[in-house]
């Protein structure tokens, strides 16, 4: 009788929500066949020795002995960490400004979204005209008397990483601003009025009220931007080629050389870094909230 009741409930549920289930199934199939299976296959390939077809760690051993992989790993982590810090600071400043009431507020909010509509390849090619050796940036520095030669900003040094960070920031900063702006506008004005009555300064109000209440939006922004930054691909490829490899471009180049096991290993390591970062960050956030 209990089994029948459970079966009857399942049938009733399916009849009641048949439209939702019908619309949900394609999404599940898409995630399963085009995300989950390829990821599992990539992980599996990374543990296969192409010469023998046996399970082995040879691909990982080759990777960690490759200086290009070490560069790609360092570049990826550097671009992600420095980029997130700079983006959060700048996005928070802009979000605080856009929250204020002023003439043309809607216009500036609309203009802010323009970079999001530009394809990544197009934005990368456009920024080449700015940071190329004969680009506008060098021309500006020359006219200001700061330089007397034309430095190559995309040659692969630390300055190249900052150029990539700037290019990535220009492209995706509107998303971070929108997340923080939504969080700011969800904070009740009554809280700020109560702080003003108590005589709190603007800095104390920002530090003790705005930032704590904005923590969910900051967490969401950090996680989304970290995932996106760790797997950055088009901008480094278009702007620097092989001069500043990151893990995704390194995996792409090894795949092009038919080194499928090493490419899968690099992709698996990238996936592991993203998962570890998210778990570590969420652990810190949860621990601070419990304290």
C-alpha positions as CSV (number, residue, x, y, z in Angstrom):
1,X,0.0,0.0,0.0
2,X,2.9,2.3,0.9
3,X,4.6,1.5,-2.4
4,X,1.4,2.2,-4.3
5,X,1.0,5.5,-2.4
6,X,4.5,6.5,-3.4
7,X,3.9,5.5,-7.0
8,X,0.7,7.4,-7.0
9,X,2.3,10.5,-5.6
10,X,5.0,10.3,-8.3
11,X,2.4,10.0,-11.1
12,X,0.4,13.0,-9.6
13,X,3.6,15.0,-9.4
14,X,4.5,14.2,-13.0
15,X,1.0,15.1,-14.2
16,X,1.0,18.4,-12.2
17,X,4.4,19.6,-13.3
18,X,4.7,17.9,-16.7
19,X,5.5,21.2,-18.5
20,X,8.3,22.1,-16.0
21,X,9.7,18.5,-16.3
22,X,9.6,18.6,-20.1
23,X,11.5,21.9,-20.2
24,X,14.0,20.7,-17.6
25,X,14.9,17.5,-19.3
26,X,16.8,19.1,-22.3
27,X,18.9,21.1,-19.8
28,X,19.8,18.0,-17.9
29,X,20.7,16.1,-21.2
30,X,22.7,19.1,-22.4
31,X,24.7,19.3,-19.1
32,X,25.2,15.5,-19.1
33,X,26.3,15.0,-22.7
34,X,28.1,18.3,-23.4
35,X,29.7,19.0,-20.0
36,X,29.8,16.1,-17.6
37,X,30.8,13.4,-20.1
38,X,33.5,15.5,-21.8
39,X,35.0,16.5,-18.4
40,X,35.1,12.8,-17.3
41,X,36.7,11.8,-20.6
42,X,39.3,14.5,-20.3
43,X,40.2,13.4,-16.8
44,X,40.4,9.8,-18.0
45,X,42.6,10.7,-21.0
46,X,45.0,12.5,-18.6
47,X,45.8,9.2,-16.9
48,X,46.4,7.2,-20.1
49,X,49.9,6.7,-21.5
50,X,49.5,7.3,-25.2
51,X,52.4,5.0,-26.1
52,X,51.2,2.0,-24.1
53,X,47.5,2.7,-23.6
54,X,47.9,1.9,-19.9
55,X,46.9,3.9,-16.8
56,X,49.8,6.0,-15.8
57,X,50.9,9.4,-14.3
58,X,53.4,10.0,-17.1
59,X,51.4,12.9,-18.5
60,X,51.5,14.7,-15.2
61,X,55.2,14.0,-14.8
62,X,56.0,15.4,-18.2
63,X,53.9,18.5,-17.4
64,X,55.7,19.4,-14.1
65,X,59.0,19.0,-15.9
66,X,58.0,21.4,-18.6
67,X,59.1,25.0,-18.0
68,X,56.3,26.3,-20.3
69,X,53.7,24.6,-18.0
70,X,55.2,26.2,-15.0
71,X,55.0,29.6,-16.7
72,X,51.4,28.9,-17.7
73,X,50.5,27.9,-14.1
74,X,52.1,31.0,-12.6
75,X,50.5,33.3,-15.2
76,X,47.1,31.9,-14.6
77,X,47.3,32.2,-10.8
78,X,48.8,35.7,-11.1
79,X,46.2,37.0,-13.6
80,X,43.4,35.6,-11.5
81,X,44.4,36.8,-8.0
82,X,45.6,40.2,-9.0
83,X,42.8,40.7,-11.5
84,X,40.1,39.8,-8.9
85,X,41.6,42.2,-6.3
86,X,41.8,45.1,-8.8
87,X,38.4,44.4,-10.3
88,X,36.7,44.3,-6.9
89,X,38.2,47.5,-5.8
90,X,37.4,49.4,-9.0
91,X,34.0,47.8,-9.4
92,X,33.1,48.7,-5.8
93,X,34.1,52.3,-6.3
94,X,32.1,52.6,-9.5
95,X,29.1,50.8,-8.0
96,X,29.1,53.3,-5.0
97,X,29.2,56.2,-7.5
98,X,26.4,54.8,-9.6
99,X,24.3,54.2,-6.6
100,X,24.2,58.0,-5.9
101,X,21.4,60.1,-7.5
102,X,22.8,62.4,-10.2
103,X,21.8,63.7,-13.6
104,X,22.5,61.2,-16.4
105,X,22.6,58.2,-14.0
106,X,20.7,56.0,-16.4
107,X,22.9,57.0,-19.3
108,X,26.1,56.1,-17.4
109,X,24.7,52.8,-16.3
110,X,23.8,52.0,-19.9
111,X,27.2,53.0,-21.3
112,X,28.9,50.9,-18.6
113,X,27.4,47.7,-20.2
114,X,28.9,48.3,-23.6
115,X,32.1,46.2,-23.1
116,X,30.0,43.2,-22.3
117,X,28.4,43.3,-25.7
118,X,31.8,43.3,-27.5
119,X,33.0,39.8,-28.5
120,X,36.1,38.8,-26.7
121,X,38.1,38.3,-29.9
122,X,37.1,41.7,-31.1
123,X,38.1,43.4,-27.8
124,X,41.4,41.6,-27.9
125,X,42.2,42.7,-31.4
126,X,41.1,46.2,-30.6
127,X,43.4,46.4,-27.5
128,X,46.3,45.4,-29.8
129,X,46.0,48.8,-31.4
130,X,46.4,50.3,-27.9
131,X,49.2,48.2,-26.4
132,X,51.0,47.1,-29.5
133,X,54.5,48.3,-30.0
134,X,53.3,51.1,-32.3
135,X,50.0,51.5,-30.5
136,X,48.3,54.5,-28.9
137,X,49.6,53.8,-25.4
138,X,53.3,54.1,-26.5
139,X,52.4,57.1,-28.6
140,X,50.9,58.8,-25.5
141,X,53.9,58.0,-23.3
142,X,56.2,59.3,-26.0
143,X,54.3,62.6,-26.4
144,X,54.4,63.0,-22.6
145,X,58.1,62.5,-22.6
146,X,58.0,59.4,-20.4
147,X,59.7,57.1,-23.0
148,X,62.0,57.7,-25.9
149,X,61.7,54.2,-27.4
150,X,58.7,51.9,-28.0
151,X,58.6,49.1,-25.4
152,X,57.0,45.9,-26.4
153,X,54.3,45.4,-23.7
154,X,53.2,42.0,-25.1
155,X,56.6,40.3,-25.0
156,X,55.8,38.0,-22.1
157,X,57.1,39.7,-19.0
158,X,55.2,40.8,-15.9
159,X,54.0,43.9,-17.8
160,X,52.3,41.6,-20.3
161,X,50.3,40.0,-17.5
162,X,49.1,43.4,-16.3
163,X,48.1,44.2,-19.9
164,X,46.1,41.0,-20.0
165,X,44.6,41.9,-16.6
166,X,43.6,45.3,-17.9
167,X,42.1,43.8,-21.1
168,X,40.1,41.2,-19.1
169,X,39.0,43.9,-16.6
170,X,37.7,46.2,-19.4
171,X,35.7,43.3,-20.8
172,X,34.1,41.9,-17.7
173,X,34.1,44.7,-15.1
174,X,30.5,45.6,-15.9
175,X,29.4,42.2,-14.6
176,X,31.2,42.7,-11.3
177,X,29.8,46.3,-11.1
178,X,26.2,45.0,-11.6
179,X,26.5,42.3,-8.9
180,X,27.9,44.8,-6.4
181,X,25.4,47.5,-7.4
182,X,22.5,45.0,-6.9
183,X,23.9,44.2,-3.5
184,X,24.2,47.9,-2.6
185,X,20.6,48.7,-3.7
186,X,19.3,45.8,-1.6
187,X,20.6,47.4,1.6
188,X,17.8,49.3,3.3
189,X,18.3,53.1,3.7
190,X,17.0,52.7,7.3
191,X,20.3,51.1,8.3
192,X,22.2,54.1,7.0
193,X,19.8,56.6,8.7
194,X,20.2,54.7,12.0
195,X,24.0,54.9,11.7
196,X,23.8,58.7,10.9
197,X,21.7,59.2,14.0
198,X,24.3,57.4,16.1
199,X,27.0,59.7,14.7
200,X,28.9,57.2,12.6
201,X,31.3,58.6,10.0
202,X,31.0,57.7,6.4
203,X,34.1,55.4,6.7
204,X,32.7,53.6,9.7
205,X,29.4,53.2,8.0
206,X,31.0,51.8,4.9
207,X,33.3,49.4,6.9
208,X,30.8,48.2,9.5
209,X,27.6,48.3,7.6
210,X,28.0,48.3,3.8
211,X,30.8,45.8,3.5
212,X,29.3,43.1,5.9
213,X,25.9,43.5,4.2
214,X,27.5,43.3,0.8
215,X,29.3,40.1,1.6
216,X,26.9,37.8,-0.4
217,X,27.3,39.9,-3.5
218,X,31.1,40.0,-3.1
219,X,31.2,36.2,-2.6
220,X,29.2,35.7,-5.8
221,X,31.4,38.2,-7.7
222,X,34.6,36.5,-6.5
223,X,33.5,33.0,-7.4
224,X,32.2,34.0,-10.9
225,X,35.2,36.0,-11.7
226,X,37.6,33.4,-10.4
227,X,36.1,30.7,-12.6
228,X,36.2,33.0,-15.6
229,X,39.7,34.2,-14.9
230,X,41.2,30.8,-14.3
231,X,39.9,29.6,-17.7
232,X,40.9,32.8,-19.6
233,X,41.7,31.9,-23.2
234,X,40.9,34.2,-26.0
235,X,42.6,37.4,-24.7
236,X,46.0,35.9,-24.0
237,X,45.9,33.9,-27.3
238,X,44.9,37.0,-29.4
239,X,47.1,39.5,-27.7
240,X,50.3,37.6,-26.9
241,X,50.2,34.3,-28.7
242,X,52.7,32.1,-27.0
243,X,54.5,34.9,-25.2
244,X,52.4,34.7,-22.1
245,X,50.9,31.2,-21.9
246,X,48.1,30.4,-19.4
247,X,46.8,26.9,-18.6
248,X,43.9,27.0,-21.1
249,X,46.2,28.1,-24.0
250,X,48.8,25.6,-22.9
251,X,46.3,22.8,-23.0
252,X,45.1,24.1,-26.5
253,X,48.7,24.1,-27.9
254,X,49.5,20.7,-26.6
255,X,46.2,19.4,-28.1
256,X,47.2,20.9,-31.4
257,X,50.5,18.9,-31.2
258,X,48.4,15.7,-30.7
259,X,49.6,15.4,-27.1
260,X,46.2,14.5,-25.9
261,X,47.3,13.1,-22.6
262,X,49.2,16.1,-21.6
263,X,46.5,18.4,-22.8
264,X,44.0,16.5,-20.7
265,X,46.3,16.6,-17.7
266,X,46.6,20.4,-18.0
267,X,42.9,20.8,-18.3
268,X,42.4,18.5,-15.3
269,X,44.8,20.5,-13.2
270,X,42.9,23.7,-14.2
271,X,39.6,22.1,-13.1
272,X,41.2,21.1,-9.8
273,X,42.5,24.6,-9.2
274,X,39.1,26.1,-9.8
275,X,37.4,23.6,-7.4
276,X,40.0,24.0,-4.7
277,X,39.8,27.8,-4.9
278,X,36.0,27.8,-4.6
279,X,36.0,25.4,-1.7
280,X,38.8,27.3,0.1
281,X,37.0,30.7,-0.4
282,X,33.7,29.3,0.7
283,X,35.3,27.8,3.7
284,X,36.8,31.1,4.7
285,X,33.5,32.9,4.2
286,X,31.5,30.3,6.2
287,X,34.1,30.3,9.0
288,X,34.0,34.1,9.3
289,X,30.2,34.1,9.4
290,X,30.3,31.5,12.2
291,X,32.7,33.6,14.2
